[in-house]
Each structure stands twice: as C-alpha cells, then as structure tokens.
C-alpha cells in the first residue's frame, strides 16, 4: 500500500502559543520533496515547463530541496536520440530556465540530463541552487540487461577525465567524488547517486555518507514490474538505514516510452530505515511527495553508532558549498509533512500492533526462559497486585514455563494486600492466578508495616513517603524470603517508564532477581496484555485481562476513602504516562533537545493537552530522570526489548550525580519565549 504524504497541522496558526511552537519545531527539520513530473519523450520545452511549475508549487509549501527523475529534462527513453545535438542543446538551454525557477521559488533542485564532456556522453544529475548549477554528478553504474543497455549511449563515470566543466561562463565541478555542503544549514550535506547506482553491490551513497552526506538524492528511471515496487521500497529504506541518511528517490513516470516497458513514477523519501512519504504510482500528471527530515536525529545516530564512526572516510572527496533553498518566505505554512505519534512505542496500525506485541512478549519470555534453564528447578516467585505490570510479568512467567516444559504450578504468585489495596485489584489478581494454574499465597502486610513504622517512631496518621516505601520494602522482603524458602527466583514487575522516572522504591520494588518488564514502556504494557487476551480461548481469562487493562494506574499505597475508592492515581502525581513515554522516546532514544521535545509533544498532543501542561510535565520528566539514575545504576538483569533501554550495563550510562540544570534552563527559556510572544 502506498504511503501518502501526511502532515500534522497545528489547530490555529493565529494562536500565539501555536505559532511559537511551530517556530521551535521547524528549527530542527528540513522540508524536501521528490517529484515525478508529467513529461514527454524528447519534448524538452514541455518537460521543463512542468518541472518549473512543480518548483513554484513546492516553494509555496516551504520545500527547500526537490529531486527530479533521471534524465528528466529529456526523458529517459530517448535512446539513439541522445546522439542528436539538437536534443542535447535543448537540455543545456533548459538549465537556464530551471535556474531561474530555482531562484524565484526558493527551492534548490536536483535534475537529470545528458551531458557531453570531452567527446563522451554522460548520464548526469545536476544540483542547481540560487546561483545556478553548483555541481554535476555522472552515473557510476550503467545497466546492461535485456531491457536496458545504457552503455550504447553513455560512458561510465570512471572514464571521466575532467573535474570541472564550463557552463554559461561559470566553472562547475563534476565527478562522483562530490559532496555538497549547505552553507546555510550545517547539518545538510548532500550526496547524489543515480538509479542503478543504488542497485550496485557497493552503492556510491555508502562512501558519500561516510564523507558526511546526511541526505542522498537519487534521480531514477525505474521501470515497473510485478512485485518491483515492494522491492524498490525496501531497497530505499534499507539504504537510508545503512547510511543513516535521508534518502530521496525520484523516479520517472508514465510519460516515458511504453514501447516495451512501463514507468510508474514511484518516488519516495525514507529516513534511517523509516519510509516517510511516497507518490501514488501510474499517475499521468505531475505528482510529488513531501517530507520534513530530521537532520538532528541523523547526526545524533551517527555520533553513537560505532560501526559508522569507525569506518574511514574517503580520502578523495571534494566538498562543494551550495545554498540550500529557503522555500517561499510568504507561504506561512503551519503544517508538518510528517506525523508525530503521541505513542511512539505503540504501532498505530492494529495489524502491526499485534505483531509488535507478539515480538515483545516473545523476547520477554525467551529471556526468562533462558534464565530458568540456567537455574534448573528454581521456582519463579512473583508478587501480584491485579495491576498492569504484575499481570504482564505473570503472563511472561507462564510462557517461560511452557518453553522450559515445566508445570505452571511451579510458579508461586503472592498477593500482599495493604492499606491501599482495592477489592477490584485483589479479585482480579486472585482470579488471574487461579485461571493460570499457579500456586497462590495471600500474605497481608498491614500488621508487619504497622509494627515496623511503630518501631521507627513513625506517627500512625502520617501517610507520607516513609509510609509508602515501608509497604514496598515489606513486600520485597516477603518475596525474597519466600524465594529462599522455596528455592525461587524473584521476578520483577516494574516497567521501563517507571525506571526512567524512578517511580519505584529503592531496595523495594526496584529490586528483583530477574526483571522481565524492564524493557517495556508503560504505554505498551496495556497493549501487550490486550494482545494476550486476544490469543486465549478462555473467555474468563480474556475478560479478567481486559478488566485489569482498564484499571487506573496506581501503586495502591495510601489508605482508601471511606467508601473503598482510590485516593492515589499515579498520573495525577507524575503527569500522563503518554507524555512521559513520548519524552522518553524523543529525549533519550532520539537525543532531542528540550525545545524540540516540547514542540513535537505540543503537535502530537494538540487535541488533548495544553502547552503549559506539557511543559510542566516535561520539567517533571527531566527532574526525575536525572535524580533517579542511582536507582538505574543498581538495576537487576532484564531483557532489552525495544530501541530504548536504560540498563547501566548496556544502552544508558550516566553518572548518578549528573545535574539537570541545562535541560531545565531550556524549559524555562521556552516558557519565557511563549510569555513574551503572548505579551
């Protein structure tokens, strides 16, 4: 299925706060486009006119660079007409018209044309900025299959014997060793390869990326065959991931000759393995796809990717300075050609979500299964509360026991009701354990906690952090001692989001002997449980799992109201877990600065959260994340599940006494900017 260009719009571009938010967000993205223009074979004037029209329209949408197809000025299928000087002269003249359109539209362009250099004909791509042609790149790999035999007309780049050509009185660099550095955007460095170059065993884009190119443009003319679209889509996405780049693939459309082949105009944009946008195929008119690419993210990924940073940069690269277009300054666009999911850890498409949850559950279960095989005969011991996290952990235990061919009765599930436990959660916990066929013990902690608090002189009516943590530590002590008693392994239940925020009691629920949920963010836990509910044939079990999924998130540590209802809800204290997981993904996985995290959150949560609430929760996130590192530094073993992990032995290494001042100061600066704008 084609991925249509999408964008997220701010509600009201006239609103002061939204205007500031958009301004902040757009600082970190560059808008690019790939175009499959309406064209005719050998009709240079017609082709140029439609390319010019596209440039002007794209400029009004704020596009800064656009890539057009291979040999797009003349059409790719001109065959022996490429020998005709009339056609080549017309193509050269078209460069003048396109240069004028680039200046007027504010869109830098990559275009394709045939070019004679020292009595050889080359298939080239030309970069045109506001000053005219900035550089020329010839095609490295020429196809010689039954359908294509480009070497009949063109020479390979390797025989090029010039490093510059004169065009319109200006010396223009030419070669496959060119990388184009934008003089007005430090992170935008462009490399160019042409069509078949991508299909080669060692595409030029690999060397170009190592030389600094963060964006690769590929003017192409790819014919359409059954199944080729998916292959092409995968190839582009994989190359963007391999090179850690944004990849712009612009392909010729149905205007090419249909004598033996059909061209579909399949153009697309990918970023580090993720498809961002693509055109609809087989359209007789001009089509394009637009995306906002995140260059900050690409640079960040390269900095921490040891395979990329260890690879030597090519020694013979020439860096050419060019001016990246600025789009139409009067466009006033307030949209993003990119979606920002409010739940980045949860696939939005239901079918993808099921496969995602299945994979998460499989990784968790395999990790615990390996640990149980390493410790044969050891019994899993787990505290169950009737909440989300302990439910998922218990389900993982069940699956791990199946994998190790052991009875589920070997699992010891312990319910430890306290002052804040509700009848609903206790009923759900007991029902779940009974239906899963595990051994259950109920050990109330009221008396033990009260005795301990009395021993340390804590007032009976003081329900503070000491009161709460005493319960968590009492439960952990019970589980650890029971594990000693039955020869067991205490299974941790806390999740990734709680580890990020330090929402756990040190030397309490923070500790276990194996932490099965530590790689699963809170927003995903509920969906994994729902997925398990869809897999079971037991209607009672499915109903109980869904009841647990609908239970409010709470540690149940404060005494209940007189009517038995909750007085403690986690998100009323911390802020929304949806927000915190969004922050976790963008601040830790993508290493975005606070300004960017805030702006993207305002766009993603425009329908549900006010900017002031988002900023308040963001400050809570940074405060708690920095302050809680000492807990993560003593984190038990547990499986990494997704792209974000906080184990001190793996993905996240941070001093426990690092200060959050810089990040909080940037949050304060955002608030001041919004206040000043409103004033």
VEXMISE-776067 format. One record per residue (C-alpha): chain; residue number from 1; x, z, y. Coordinates in steps of 0.5 Angstrom, whole numbers, plus 2048, in hexadecimal, padded with zeros to 3 digits. Layout:
% residues N
('A',NUM,(X,Z,Y))
...
//
This chain:
% residues 679
('A',1,(800,800,800))
('A',2,(803,7FE,807))
('A',3,(804,804,80C))
('A',4,(801,802,812))
('A',5,(805,804,819))
('A',6,(802,80B,81A))
('A',7,(802,810,820))
('A',8,(800,817,822))
('A',9,(7FD,817,829))
('A',10,(7FD,81D,82E))
('A',11,(7F6,81F,830))
('A',12,(7F6,81E,837))
('A',13,(7FC,81A,83B))
('A',14,(7FA,81D,841))
('A',15,(7FA,824,83F))
('A',16,(801,827,842))
('A',17,(803,82B,83C))
('A',18,(802,825,837))
('A',19,(806,821,83C))
('A',20,(80C,825,83C))
('A',21,(80B,826,834))
('A',22,(80B,81E,833))
('A',23,(811,81E,838))
('A',24,(815,823,834))
('A',25,(813,820,82D))
('A',26,(815,819,830))
('A',27,(81C,81B,832))
('A',28,(81E,81B,82A))
('A',29,(81B,815,828))
('A',30,(81D,80D,829))
('A',31,(817,808,828))
('A',32,(819,802,824))
('A',33,(815,7FC,821))
('A',34,(815,7F7,81C))
('A',35,(812,7F0,81E))
('A',36,(80F,7EA,819))
('A',37,(80D,7E5,81F))
('A',38,(809,7DF,81E))
('A',39,(80D,7D9,81D))
('A',40,(80E,7D2,81B))
('A',41,(814,7CF,818))
('A',42,(819,7CC,81D))
('A',43,(814,7CD,823))
('A',44,(819,7D1,827))
('A',45,(814,7D1,82D))
('A',46,(80E,7D4,829))
('A',47,(813,7D9,826))
('A',48,(816,7DB,82C))
('A',49,(80F,7DC,82F))
('A',50,(80D,7E0,82A))
('A',51,(813,7E5,82A))
('A',52,(812,7E5,832))
('A',53,(80B,7E7,831))
('A',54,(80D,7ED,82C))
('A',55,(812,7EF,830))
('A',56,(80E,7F0,836))
('A',57,(808,7F4,832))
('A',58,(80D,7F8,82F))
('A',59,(810,7FA,835))
('A',60,(80A,7FD,837))
('A',61,(809,801,831))
('A',62,(810,804,833))
('A',63,(814,801,82E))
('A',64,(81C,801,82F))
('A',65,(81E,7FC,82A))
('A',66,(81B,7F7,826))
('A',67,(81E,7F3,820))
('A',68,(81B,7EC,81E))
('A',69,(81C,7E8,818))
('A',70,(822,7E4,815))
('A',71,(823,7DD,819))
('A',72,(81C,7DF,81C))
('A',73,(81E,7DA,822))
('A',74,(81E,7D4,81E))
('A',75,(81A,7D7,818))
('A',76,(81E,7D8,811))
('A',77,(81C,7D2,80D))
('A',78,(81E,7CC,812))
('A',79,(823,7CA,80C))
('A',80,(827,7C4,80E))
('A',81,(824,7C4,815))
('A',82,(829,7CA,816))
('A',83,(82E,7C4,817))
('A',84,(82B,7C1,81D))
('A',85,(82E,7C3,823))
('A',86,(827,7C2,827))
('A',87,(824,7C8,823))
('A',88,(82B,7CC,824))
('A',89,(82B,7CA,82B))
('A',90,(824,7CD,82C))
('A',91,(825,7D3,828))
('A',92,(82B,7D4,82D))
('A',93,(827,7D3,833))
('A',94,(821,7D8,830))
('A',95,(826,7DD,831))
('A',96,(826,7DD,839))
('A',97,(81E,7DE,838))
('A',98,(81F,7E3,834))
('A',99,(824,7E7,838))
('A',100,(81F,7E6,83E))
('A',101,(81A,7E9,83A))
('A',102,(81E,7EF,838))
('A',103,(820,7F1,83F))
('A',104,(818,7F0,841))
('A',105,(815,7F4,83B))
('A',106,(81B,7F9,83B))
('A',107,(81B,7F8,833))
('A',108,(822,7F7,830))
('A',109,(822,7F1,82B))
('A',110,(825,7EF,824))
('A',111,(823,7E8,823))
('A',112,(826,7E3,81E))
('A',113,(828,7DC,81F))
('A',114,(82D,7D6,81C))
('A',115,(834,7D6,820))
('A',116,(83A,7D1,820))
('A',117,(840,7D5,820))
('A',118,(847,7D1,820))
('A',119,(843,7CB,81C))
('A',120,(840,7CF,817))
('A',121,(839,7D1,817))
('A',122,(837,7D9,816))
('A',123,(830,7DC,815))
('A',124,(831,7E2,81A))
('A',125,(82D,7E8,81D))
('A',126,(82E,7E9,825))
('A',127,(82D,7EF,829))
('A',128,(82A,7EE,830))
('A',129,(82A,7F3,835))
('A',130,(828,7F3,83C))
('A',131,(82F,7F0,83E))
('A',132,(82E,7EA,839))
('A',133,(831,7E9,832))
('A',134,(835,7EF,830))
('A',135,(838,7ED,829))
('A',136,(837,7E9,823))
('A',137,(837,7EA,81C))
('A',138,(837,7E5,817))
('A',139,(834,7E6,810))
('A',140,(839,7E8,80B))
('A',141,(836,7E6,804))
('A',142,(832,7E0,803))
('A',143,(82D,7DF,7FE))
('A',144,(82F,7D9,7F9))
('A',145,(829,7DA,7F4))
('A',146,(824,7D4,7F2))
('A',147,(81F,7D6,7F8))
('A',148,(825,7D7,7FD))
('A',149,(82C,7D3,7FE))
('A',150,(82E,7D5,805))
('A',151,(835,7D3,804))
('A',152,(832,7CC,804))
('A',153,(832,7CD,80C))
('A',154,(835,7D4,80E))
('A',155,(83C,7D7,80D))
('A',156,(83D,7DE,80A))
('A',157,(83F,7E3,810))
('A',158,(846,7E4,80C))
('A',159,(849,7DD,80E))
('A',160,(847,7DE,816))
('A',161,(84E,7DD,81A))
('A',162,(84B,7E0,820))
('A',163,(84A,7E7,823))
('A',164,(846,7E4,829))
('A',165,(842,7DE,82C))
('A',166,(841,7DC,833))
('A',167,(839,7DC,834))
('A',168,(837,7DA,83B))
('A',169,(83D,7DB,83E))
('A',170,(83E,7E2,83B))
('A',171,(842,7E4,835))
('A',172,(83E,7E7,830))
('A',173,(841,7EB,82A))
('A',174,(840,7E8,823))
('A',175,(841,7EB,81C))
('A',176,(83F,7EF,816))
('A',177,(843,7F5,819))
('A',178,(83F,7F6,81F))
('A',179,(83B,7FD,820))
('A',180,(837,7FD,827))
('A',181,(837,804,82A))
('A',182,(832,805,82F))
('A',183,(835,807,836))
('A',184,(82E,80B,838))
('A',185,(82D,80E,831))
('A',186,(833,812,82E))
('A',187,(830,812,827))
('A',188,(82D,80B,827))
('A',189,(832,807,823))
('A',190,(830,800,820))
('A',191,(833,7FC,81B))
('A',192,(830,7F5,818))
('A',193,(830,7F2,812))
('A',194,(82B,7EC,810))
('A',195,(826,7EB,80A))
('A',196,(82B,7EA,804))
('A',197,(830,7EF,806))
('A',198,(82B,7F4,804))
('A',199,(82B,7F2,7FD))
('A',200,(832,7F2,7FC))
('A',201,(836,7F7,7F8))
('A',202,(839,7FA,7FE))
('A',203,(835,7F8,804))
('A',204,(838,7F8,80B))
('A',205,(834,7FD,80D))
('A',206,(838,802,809))
('A',207,(83E,801,80D))
('A',208,(83A,801,813))
('A',209,(837,807,812))
('A',210,(83E,80B,811))
('A',211,(840,807,817))
('A',212,(83B,80B,81B))
('A',213,(835,807,81B))
('A',214,(82F,80B,81B))
('A',215,(82A,805,81B))
('A',216,(82A,7FF,817))
('A',217,(827,7F9,818))
('A',218,(825,7F3,813))
('A',219,(823,7ED,815))
('A',220,(820,7EA,80F))
('A',221,(81C,7E4,80C))
('A',222,(81A,7E6,805))
('A',223,(815,7E2,801))
('A',224,(80F,7E5,7FE))
('A',225,(80F,7E6,7F6))
('A',226,(80A,7EA,7F2))
('A',227,(80D,7F1,7F2))
('A',228,(812,7F0,7F7))
('A',229,(80F,7F4,7FD))
('A',230,(810,7FA,7F9))
('A',231,(817,7F9,7F7))
('A',232,(819,7F7,7FE))
('A',233,(815,7FD,801))
('A',234,(819,802,7FC))
('A',235,(820,7FE,7FE))
('A',236,(81F,7FF,805))
('A',237,(81D,806,804))
('A',238,(823,808,800))
('A',239,(828,804,804))
('A',240,(826,808,80A))
('A',241,(827,80F,806))
('A',242,(82D,80D,803))
('A',243,(830,80B,80A))
('A',244,(82C,811,80D))
('A',245,(829,80C,813))
('A',246,(823,809,816))
('A',247,(822,802,812))
('A',248,(81F,7FC,816))
('A',249,(81D,7F7,811))
('A',250,(819,7F1,815))
('A',251,(817,7EB,810))
('A',252,(814,7E4,812))
('A',253,(80D,7E3,811))
('A',254,(808,7DD,80E))
('A',255,(80B,7D8,814))
('A',256,(811,7D7,80F))
('A',257,(810,7D0,80B))
('A',258,(80C,7D1,805))
('A',259,(80F,7CB,801))
('A',260,(811,7D0,7FB))
('A',261,(810,7D7,7FE))
('A',262,(80C,7DB,802))
('A',263,(80F,7E0,807))
('A',264,(80A,7E6,809))
('A',265,(80D,7EA,80F))
('A',266,(80F,7F0,80B))
('A',267,(812,7F4,811))
('A',268,(813,7FC,810))
('A',269,(817,802,813))
('A',270,(81A,807,80F))
('A',271,(81E,80E,811))
('A',272,(822,811,80C))
('A',273,(81E,80F,806))
('A',274,(817,810,809))
('A',275,(813,80A,80B))
('A',276,(811,80B,812))
('A',277,(80D,804,813))
('A',278,(80C,7FD,811))
('A',279,(808,7F7,812))
('A',280,(802,7F4,80F))
('A',281,(804,7EE,80B))
('A',282,(802,7E7,80B))
('A',283,(7FF,7E7,812))
('A',284,(7FF,7E0,815))
('A',285,(800,7E3,81C))
('A',286,(806,7E8,81F))
('A',287,(806,7EF,81C))
('A',288,(80A,7F5,81D))
('A',289,(80C,7FC,81B))
('A',290,(80E,801,820))
('A',291,(811,808,81E))
('A',292,(814,80E,822))
('A',293,(81B,80F,81F))
('A',294,(81E,816,81F))
('A',295,(826,815,820))
('A',296,(827,81C,821))
('A',297,(825,81D,81A))
('A',298,(829,818,817))
('A',299,(82F,81A,81B))
('A',300,(82E,821,818))
('A',301,(82D,81F,811))
('A',302,(834,81B,811))
('A',303,(837,821,814))
('A',304,(835,826,80E))
('A',305,(836,820,809))
('A',306,(83D,821,806))
('A',307,(83C,81A,802))
('A',308,(83B,817,808))
('A',309,(840,81B,80D))
('A',310,(846,81A,807))
('A',311,(845,812,807))
('A',312,(84A,80F,80B))
('A',313,(848,80B,811))
('A',314,(84A,803,811))
('A',315,(850,802,815))
('A',316,(84F,7FB,818))
('A',317,(848,7FD,81B))
('A',318,(847,7FA,822))
('A',319,(843,7FF,827))
('A',320,(83F,7FB,82C))
('A',321,(83B,7FE,831))
('A',322,(834,7FC,833))
('A',323,(82E,7FE,837))
('A',324,(828,801,833))
('A',325,(821,7FF,836))
('A',326,(81D,804,839))
('A',327,(816,800,838))
('A',328,(811,800,83D))
('A',329,(812,805,842))
('A',330,(80B,804,844))
('A',331,(808,805,83D))
('A',332,(806,80C,83E))
('A',333,(806,80D,836))
('A',334,(804,813,834))
('A',335,(804,812,82C))
('A',336,(809,812,827))
('A',337,(809,80D,822))
('A',338,(80B,812,81C))
('A',339,(807,817,819))
('A',340,(809,81E,819))
('A',341,(805,822,813))
('A',342,(803,829,815))
('A',343,(805,82B,80E))
('A',344,(80C,827,80D))
('A',345,(80D,82B,806))
('A',346,(806,828,803))
('A',347,(805,821,802))
('A',348,(7FE,81E,806))
('A',349,(7FC,819,800))
('A',350,(7F8,81D,7FB))
('A',351,(7FC,819,7F5))
('A',352,(803,81A,7F8))
('A',353,(801,822,7F9))
('A',354,(7FF,822,7F1))
('A',355,(806,81F,7EF))
('A',356,(809,823,7F4))
('A',357,(806,82A,7F2))
('A',358,(808,828,7EB))
('A',359,(80F,827,7EC))
('A',360,(810,82D,7F0))
('A',361,(80C,831,7EA))
('A',362,(811,82E,7E5))
('A',363,(817,830,7E9))
('A',364,(815,837,7E9))
('A',365,(813,837,7E2))
('A',366,(81A,834,7E0))
('A',367,(81E,839,7E4))
('A',368,(81A,83F,7E1))
('A',369,(81A,83C,7DA))
('A',370,(822,83B,7DA))
('A',371,(823,842,7DD))
('A',372,(81F,844,7D7))
('A',373,(822,840,7D2))
('A',374,(829,843,7D5))
('A',375,(826,84A,7D3))
('A',376,(822,849,7CD))
('A',377,(81D,84F,7CB))
('A',378,(81D,851,7D2))
('A',379,(815,852,7D5))
('A',380,(813,850,7DC))
('A',381,(811,855,7E0))
('A',382,(80C,854,7E6))
('A',383,(808,857,7EB))
('A',384,(801,854,7EC))
('A',385,(7FD,855,7F2))
('A',386,(7F8,850,7F2))
('A',387,(7FB,84C,7F8))
('A',388,(7FE,845,7F8))
('A',389,(806,847,7F7))
('A',390,(805,84B,7F1))
('A',391,(800,846,7EE))
('A',392,(805,841,7EE))
('A',393,(80A,845,7EB))
('A',394,(806,847,7E5))
('A',395,(804,840,7E4))
('A',396,(80B,83E,7E4))
('A',397,(80D,843,7DF))
('A',398,(807,840,7DB))
('A',399,(80A,839,7DB))
('A',400,(811,83C,7DA))
('A',401,(80F,840,7D3))
('A',402,(80C,839,7D1))
('A',403,(812,836,7D2))
('A',404,(816,83B,7CE))
('A',405,(811,83C,7C9))
('A',406,(80F,843,7CA))
('A',407,(809,846,7CA))
('A',408,(805,848,7D1))
('A',409,(804,84F,7CE))
('A',410,(80C,850,7CF))
('A',411,(80A,850,7D7))
('A',412,(809,857,7DA))
('A',413,(805,856,7E0))
('A',414,(804,85C,7E4))
('A',415,(7FE,85E,7E9))
('A',416,(800,863,7EE))
('A',417,(7FA,864,7F3))
('A',418,(7FC,868,7F9))
('A',419,(7F8,86A,800))
('A',420,(7F7,863,802))
('A',421,(7F5,860,7FB))
('A',422,(7EE,85D,7FB))
('A',423,(7E9,85C,7F6))
('A',424,(7EA,855,7F6))
('A',425,(7F1,854,7F5))
('A',426,(7F1,859,7F0))
('A',427,(7EC,856,7EC))
('A',428,(7EF,84F,7ED))
('A',429,(7F6,852,7EA))
('A',430,(7F3,855,7E4))
('A',431,(7EE,84F,7E2))
('A',432,(7F4,84A,7E3))
('A',433,(7F9,84E,7DF))
('A',434,(7F3,84F,7D9))
('A',435,(7F2,848,7D9))
('A',436,(7F9,846,7D9))
('A',437,(7FA,84B,7D3))
('A',438,(800,84F,7D6))
('A',439,(801,857,7D5))
('A',440,(7FE,85A,7DB))
('A',441,(7FF,861,7DD))
('A',442,(7FC,864,7E3))
('A',443,(800,86A,7E7))
('A',444,(7FD,86C,7ED))
('A',445,(802,86E,7F3))
('A',446,(7FE,873,7F7))
('A',447,(801,879,7F5))
('A',448,(808,877,7F4))
('A',449,(808,874,7FB))
('A',450,(805,87A,7FE))
('A',451,(80A,87F,7FA))
('A',452,(810,87B,7FD))
('A',453,(80D,87B,804))
('A',454,(80C,882,804))
('A',455,(813,883,801))
('A',456,(816,880,807))
('A',457,(811,883,80C))
('A',458,(80D,87D,80E))
('A',459,(806,87F,811))
('A',460,(800,87D,80D))
('A',461,(7FD,87A,812))
('A',462,(802,876,815))
('A',463,(802,86F,812))
('A',464,(808,86B,814))
('A',465,(80E,867,811))
('A',466,(810,86D,80D))
('A',467,(809,86E,80A))
('A',468,(809,866,809))
('A',469,(810,866,806))
('A',470,(80F,86C,802))
('A',471,(80A,868,7FE))
('A',472,(80E,862,7FD))
('A',473,(814,866,7FA))
('A',474,(810,86A,7F6))
('A',475,(80D,864,7F2))
('A',476,(814,861,7F2))
('A',477,(817,868,7EF))
('A',478,(811,868,7EA))
('A',479,(812,860,7E8))
('A',480,(81A,862,7E7))
('A',481,(819,868,7E3))
('A',482,(814,864,7DE))
('A',483,(819,85F,7DD))
('A',484,(81E,864,7DB))
('A',485,(818,867,7D6))
('A',486,(816,860,7D3))
('A',487,(81C,85C,7D3))
('A',488,(81A,858,7D9))
('A',489,(81C,853,7DF))
('A',490,(818,855,7E5))
('A',491,(815,84E,7E8))
('A',492,(815,84E,7F0))
('A',493,(80F,84B,7F3))
('A',494,(811,84A,7FB))
('A',495,(811,843,7FD))
('A',496,(816,83F,802))
('A',497,(811,840,808))
('A',498,(812,848,807))
('A',499,(819,847,806))
('A',500,(81A,843,80D))
('A',501,(816,849,811))
('A',502,(819,84F,80D))
('A',503,(812,850,80B))
('A',504,(814,855,805))
('A',505,(816,85C,804))
('A',506,(81E,85C,803))
('A',507,(81F,860,7FD))
('A',508,(818,85F,7FB))
('A',509,(814,858,7FA))
('A',510,(81A,855,7FD))
('A',511,(81E,856,7F6))
('A',512,(81D,854,7EF))
('A',513,(821,851,7E9))
('A',514,(81E,84A,7EA))
('A',515,(81B,847,7F0))
('A',516,(816,842,7EE))
('A',517,(813,840,7F4))
('A',518,(819,841,7F9))
('A',519,(819,839,7FA))
('A',520,(811,838,7FB))
('A',521,(80F,839,802))
('A',522,(808,83D,804))
('A',523,(804,836,806))
('A',524,(806,833,7FF))
('A',525,(804,839,7FA))
('A',526,(7FD,839,7FB))
('A',527,(7FD,831,7F9))
('A',528,(801,832,7F3))
('A',529,(7FC,838,7F1))
('A',530,(7F7,833,7F2))
('A',531,(7FA,82D,7EE))
('A',532,(7FB,832,7E8))
('A',533,(7F3,833,7E9))
('A',534,(7F2,82C,7E8))
('A',535,(7F6,82C,7E2))
('A',536,(7F3,831,7DE))
('A',537,(7ED,830,7D9))
('A',538,(7EB,837,7DA))
('A',539,(7E5,838,7DF))
('A',540,(7E6,83F,7E0))
('A',541,(7EE,83F,7E2))
('A',542,(7ED,839,7E7))
('A',543,(7E7,83D,7EA))
('A',544,(7EC,843,7EB))
('A',545,(7F2,83F,7ED))
('A',546,(7ED,83C,7F3))
('A',547,(7EB,843,7F5))
('A',548,(7F2,845,7F5))
('A',549,(7F4,83F,7F9))
('A',550,(7EE,841,7FE))
('A',551,(7F0,848,7FF))
('A',552,(7F3,84A,806))
('A',553,(7FB,84A,806))
('A',554,(7FC,852,807))
('A',555,(801,857,804))
('A',556,(7FC,85C,803))
('A',557,(800,862,805))
('A',558,(7FB,865,80A))
('A',559,(7F5,869,809))
('A',560,(7EF,865,808))
('A',561,(7E9,866,80D))
('A',562,(7E3,86B,80B))
('A',563,(7DF,865,808))
('A',564,(7E5,863,804))
('A',565,(7E7,85D,808))
('A',566,(7EE,85B,80A))
('A',567,(7F1,85D,811))
('A',568,(7F8,85A,80F))
('A',569,(7F9,852,810))
('A',570,(800,84F,810))
('A',571,(7FF,849,814))
('A',572,(7FC,84E,81A))
('A',573,(802,851,81A))
('A',574,(807,84C,819))
('A',575,(803,846,81B))
('A',576,(801,840,817))
('A',577,(805,83E,811))
('A',578,(803,837,812))
('A',579,(807,838,819))
('A',580,(80D,83B,815))
('A',581,(80E,836,810))
('A',582,(80E,831,815))
('A',583,(813,834,819))
('A',584,(817,836,812))
('A',585,(817,82E,811))
('A',586,(819,82C,817))
('A',587,(81E,831,81A))
('A',588,(821,832,813))
('A',589,(820,82C,80F))
('A',590,(821,827,815))
('A',591,(825,82C,819))
('A',592,(821,82A,81F))
('A',593,(822,82E,826))
('A',594,(81C,833,828))
('A',595,(81A,82E,82D))
('A',596,(819,828,828))
('A',597,(816,82D,823))
('A',598,(811,830,828))
('A',599,(80F,829,82B))
('A',600,(80E,826,824))
('A',601,(809,82C,822))
('A',602,(805,82B,828))
('A',603,(804,824,826))
('A',604,(803,826,81E))
('A',605,(7FE,82C,820))
('A',606,(7FB,829,826))
('A',607,(7F4,82A,823))
('A',608,(7F5,831,821))
('A',609,(7FA,835,825))
('A',610,(7FB,836,82D))
('A',611,(802,834,82F))
('A',612,(803,83B,831))
('A',613,(801,83E,82A))
('A',614,(806,839,827))
('A',615,(80C,83B,82C))
('A',616,(80A,843,82B))
('A',617,(80B,841,823))
('A',618,(811,83D,824))
('A',619,(814,843,827))
('A',620,(812,848,821))
('A',621,(815,843,81C))
('A',622,(81C,843,820))
('A',623,(81C,84A,821))
('A',624,(81A,84C,81A))
('A',625,(81E,846,816))
('A',626,(825,849,81A))
('A',627,(823,850,819))
('A',628,(822,84F,811))
('A',629,(828,84C,80F))
('A',630,(82A,852,80C))
('A',631,(825,852,807))
('A',632,(826,84B,805))
('A',633,(82E,84D,804))
('A',634,(82B,851,7FF))
('A',635,(826,84C,7FC))
('A',636,(825,84C,7F4))
('A',637,(826,846,7F0))
('A',638,(821,841,7F0))
('A',639,(820,839,7F0))
('A',640,(820,835,7F5))
('A',641,(81A,830,7F5))
('A',642,(81A,82C,7FC))
('A',643,(81E,82A,801))
('A',644,(81E,831,805))
('A',645,(822,836,801))
('A',646,(824,83D,804))
('A',647,(829,83F,7FE))
('A',648,(82F,842,801))
('A',649,(833,83F,7FB))
('A',650,(830,838,7FD))
('A',651,(82D,835,803))
('A',652,(82D,83A,808))
('A',653,(833,83E,80A))
('A',654,(832,842,810))
('A',655,(835,849,813))
('A',656,(831,84F,813))
('A',657,(832,851,81A))
('A',658,(831,84A,81D))
('A',659,(82D,84A,823))
('A',660,(827,846,825))
('A',661,(828,846,82D))
('A',662,(82A,83F,82E))
('A',663,(824,83D,82A))
('A',664,(81F,842,82D))
('A',665,(822,840,834))
('A',666,(820,839,833))
('A',667,(819,83B,831))
('A',668,(819,83F,838))
('A',669,(81B,839,83B))
('A',670,(815,835,838))
('A',671,(810,83A,83B))
('A',672,(813,839,842))
('A',673,(813,832,842))
('A',674,(80C,832,840))
('A',675,(80A,837,845))
('A',676,(80E,833,84A))
('A',677,(80A,82D,849))
('A',678,(804,830,849))
('A',679,(805,833,850))
//
